[in-house]
Amino acid sequence: MSKRPSPISATVDFEADGVQHGFLKLPISNDESAWGAVMIPITVVKNGEGPSALLTGGNHGDEYEGITALLKLANTLKAEDVHGRVIIVPMMNVPAAQVGRRTSPMDGGNLNRSFPGDPNGTVTEQIADYFTRYLVPLVDVVLDLHSGGRTLDIIPFAASHLLDNKDQQRQALEGAKAFGAPTAMMMFELDAARLFDTAVESQGKIFVATELGGGGTTTPERMEIAERGVRNFLIHYGLIDGELEGPGQPQVYVDMPDASCYVQSEHTGLLELSVTLGEMVAKGDVIARVYDMTRTGAMPVEYHAQRSGVLVARRFPSQVNMGDTIAVIAEVVDSLD
C-alpha cells in the first residue's frame, strides 16, 4: 500500500536556477500555536544541468560544527559557482536544534533513529519521511555532518560504510577521503537499520558522514576542517571548481570492523579517562575507571581496551550511567580500499 503524500511543503522550487532561501513547512497544532508549523530552513543553489548534492546538518540538535558550516555556506554560495544543484539543510531537526538537544522536545524523537520515517507518524517521523521520499531521490550524493554533541568528543573524521554494491562503496569512500579531515574511516554502526545513512544508501545514492568534534560547542580548528571539507566534497563530486585541500599532514585511515570497537559502561558513577583522544592504545590497556559516588573506600572499576588501535571517541561528561559509551577504539590501517 502506497503512503500518503508528505504533510511537509517546500517554499522553494527545486528545479529553478539561482539561489533560493526558504523553508520546509510541517503543520503542527499545539498549546502554543493552534495552526502552526515547524519551519526547517533550506537553501537551493542551482545552475543548469549537472550533479545534485544534499548537504545536511543538525540531524541531532546539539552538534554545532555542521550546523554552523552549512549556515555559512548557505549565506555565501553563488549560483554562478555551481555546476548542477546544491541543496543545503543546516538543521534537519529544527525542534531539537532550537533547544540544543540531541532529540526533539516535541516528541522525544531521535531523527537519526527514525528513518525511513512515516507521513502519519510523529513530527520526527514525518521529517524523516520527507527526506527519504522527497529530497534524497532528487540528488546523487549526500553529505551528513555530525559531531559528538554534548555527550561525546570525537576526533574529526569523514566516513563511509561497507556496502553490498562495491562501486557505490568505492565512490563513497573516495568522497570520505576527499573531504580532507585528518582521519578517514570505514565505520561500523551499532544500529544501522533506522539511520539516515541507510535510507540514502538503500536508494543507491552516495553517502558520506562525518564526526567533527563534540562537547556541544565548536572550535576554530574544527570549524576549519568542517568548512574545508564541505568545499572539498563539492569539488570532488563536480559541483564547484577548485583544488582539493588536504589536512596539512598525511591522512590517517582507520577501520571499525565490529562492535568490539565500542566500550560501554556497566556501572554508574564518575568517569576518569586514562588515555587522550587520538592516543594509541594496546589491547588490554586500562583506558578508563569508574568511581562509586555513593561512598568512599570503594575501589574504581577499571575498563580495558578490547582491541589495539586509536581512541577516536570518548564520553565528554564526567558522570556516566550504565550503558553509556565510554570510548571507541578504531584500528589503524594502511589502506581502506
N, C-alpha and C positions, 0 to 999 in steps of 0.2 A: 504494500500500500504506500503510495507516494505521500510525502509530508506536505503539510500546508505551506503556503508562502511565508517567508520570514516576516514578523511584525516590524522589523527594522527597515527603515527607508534611508536612502542617502541623498544629501543635498548637493552632491557633486555629480557630474556627468563623466563617467569613466572613459568615454570614447572621445571627449573633446580635447583638442590641443590647447596648450597653455598651462598656466598654474592656477589651480583652484584650491581654496581653503574652505572646508565645510564641516559637516557632521554626519555621523551615523546616528539616527534618532530612534530610540527604543521607547515606545509609550509605556508609562507606568502610572499607577494610581495608588497613592498612599496618604497618610495623615497630613503630610506637608504639602502635597500637590495632587489634587484630585484628578486633574487632567495634565499630568506632567510627562517628562521624557528624560531618559538617560541620554546625554549628549556626548558622543565619542568623537573628538576632533580627528579629522582626516585631511590629508593633502594629496592631491593628484597632480603630478607634473608629467605632461605628455608632449611629445614632439614627433609626429609622424609614425611610420611603421618601425618595428623593432621589437626587441625582447621586453618583457614586462617583469617587474620586480615588486614584491611586497616586503616592506620593512616595518617590523613591529617591535614595540617596547611595552613596558607596563603590563605584561601578561600577569605579573604579580605587582601589586601597587607600591611595594617598598623597595623596588630595585631601580635606582635612580640613574645609573650610568647610561642605560639605553634610552630611558625617557628623555633625559637631557640632550643626548646626542641627536635624537630624532627631532626634538623641538627645534634645535639649532639648524638642522638640515632643512626642515620644512620652511624656515624663515629665509633661507639663502639659495636653495637650488633653483636655477633658472631653466625655463623650457628650452632655450636655445643650446643649453649644455647637455641635453638629454637626447639619446637615441632610443626611442620607444616610449616606455611609460614606467614611472616610479610612483607607487602608492605608499604613502607614509602614514602609519597609525602609531603615534608615540605612546598612547595609553590604551591598550586593548580593554583593560578592566578599569574603566574610569572610576566607578564607585570605590574600588579598593585604593586606587592612586590618590583620590581626594582625601582619604583618611590615613594614608601611609601604612596600609596593611597588606599582607600577602593575599588575604581573602576579602571577598565583598561584604560590606556591612549590610547589604540589602537582603542577602540570603545565605551568607556564610560560605558561598561557593568559591572554590579554588578553580579559576578559569583553566589552568593548565592540567586539571584532572577532570575536565568537563566535556572534552571532545569525544565524538563529533558534534555533540550538542543536540538540542531539541527545541523546535519552534514553539512547542506547547509547554515548555518547562519553565524553570526559574529564570530570573534575569541573567544569571551567569550562563545557563544552558542556552538561552536564546542568543547571547552574544557569540558563544562558541559555534552554534549552528550557522549564523550569518557568515562567519569567517570560512567555515567548512564548505558551505554550499554556494556562496556568492563571491567572496573575494579570492580564495585560493584558485578556483577554476579560471580566473582572469589572468593568472600570472604563470611565469615559467620558473622563477626562483623566489625563495623566501629566506629572509634573514630575521631571526627572532633573537632579540638582545635581552639576555638575562644577567643577573648577578646574584649574590648571596642574600640580599635583603638584610633585614635586621638580625637574623639568627645565624647567618653563615658569613665567613670570609673565604674568598676563593681566588687563587692565582688567575690572572687574566688568560683566558684561552678561547679559541673557537673550536667547534666540534662537529663531527658528523657521526653516522651510525653504520653498523653492519646491516646490509640490505640484501634481499634475495636478488634484486636487479643490480648486477655488478657494474653496469655502465652508469646507472643512477648513483650508486655508491661512490664510484670514481669521481664523477662530476661534483658531488657534494664535498668529498674530501679535498679536491683541488680548491674549491671555494673556501673551505675552512683554513687551508694553508695560506691562500692568497689574502685572507683577512689581515694577516700580518701581526697577530698577537704574539707575545713571547713564546706561547705554547700552542700546539695544535694537538687535538685529542680525538681518538676513536672512543666514543663514550658509551658506557653501559648504563641503561636506565633501570631503576628498581621497579618502576610502574609505568611501562611504556604504552599500555593499551589506550589510555584516555588522554594522552598528550597531544598538544598542537603538532608536535613533530610527526607523530604517526598519522594524524589526519592529513597532513601535507604529503608525506611520503607515500601514503596509500593511493594518492591520486597521480603518482608518477612524477611529482614535482621535485625540484632540487631544494633541499632544506639544509641550512647551516644555522647552528645555535651557538650562543656564546655564554660564558660566565666571565664577568668583567670586574669582580671585586666583591663588595658587600659591606656589611655593617650598617646598612641603612643610610649611607652617605656617598659622596664622591670625593675623589682626589684629582688634582691636576694631571698626575701621571696616568691615572686610569681613564680620565676623560680623553686624553690624547690618544690612547690606544683605541678607545671606542670610536672617536671621530675619524681617525686614520683608517680603522678597519671598515667602517661603513663606506668610505670613499673607495678603498681597495676592492671591496665587494662589488660595487657598481662598475668599476673599471674592468674587473676580471670577467664579468658576465656581459660586457659590451654596452652598458647603459650610459656611461660617460667616457670621455677620453682622458688619458693621463698615464703616468708611470706608477706601477705598484711601489709602495714604500714599505720596507721591512721594519722589524723591531729594533734594528741597530745592533743586533747580536744574532748568532746562529739560533734558529728556531728549534725548540725542544719538542720532540714527538713523544707523546705518552699514550698508553693503551689501558683501557679499563676492561679486562676480559670477563669479569664475573662479579657477583655480589660480594665476594670477599674483600673487594676494594673499600667497602663501607664498614666503618667501625661504629657500632651503635651502643648506647649506654644501656646497661641492665640495672642501673641504680639511679637514685635521685640524690642530688647534693651539690657540692661546689666543685667545679671542674678546674683542674690545673693541667694545661698542655705542657708537655716537656720537650716538644720539638716545634720549630718555627715553620710557618707557612713557606713552602718552597724547598724545605730541607729534605735531604735524602735520609731514608731510614732502612734498616735491615729487618727481615722477618724475625719476630720475637722481641724486638726493642720495646721498651716501655715508652709509650707515646703520650699517655695521659693518666692522671689519677683523679678519683672522685672521692671527696671527703664528706663524711656524715655531718650535716649541720645541726643535728638534734642533740649532740652530746660531744664532750671531749673524751680523749683517751681511746678513740676508735681509729685503728689504722686505715688509711685510704685504700680503696680498691684500685689496683693497677690494671690498665688496659694495654695490650701488646699489639704490635703490628702483625697482621695475618699474612702479609707479603712484603717483600722488599720493593722499594720504589720511592717516589717523591710525594710529600704531603701536599696535595692540590687543593684541599678544602678543610676547614676546621669550624667547629661551633664558635660563634662570636660571643654570646653572653656567657658569663662565668657560671651562672646557675644552670643545671642540667636536670632533665627528667628522664625517667625510663623511656627508652625508645628513641630518644634524640640521637641524631648522627653526631658523633664527636669528631670524627676525622674521616677523610677519604684519601686513600693511597693509590696512586696510579703507577704503572710500570713504565719506565723509560725505555724506549725502543729506538733502533737506528732508523726505522722506516715504518710508515703506516700503509704503504702500498700493498 
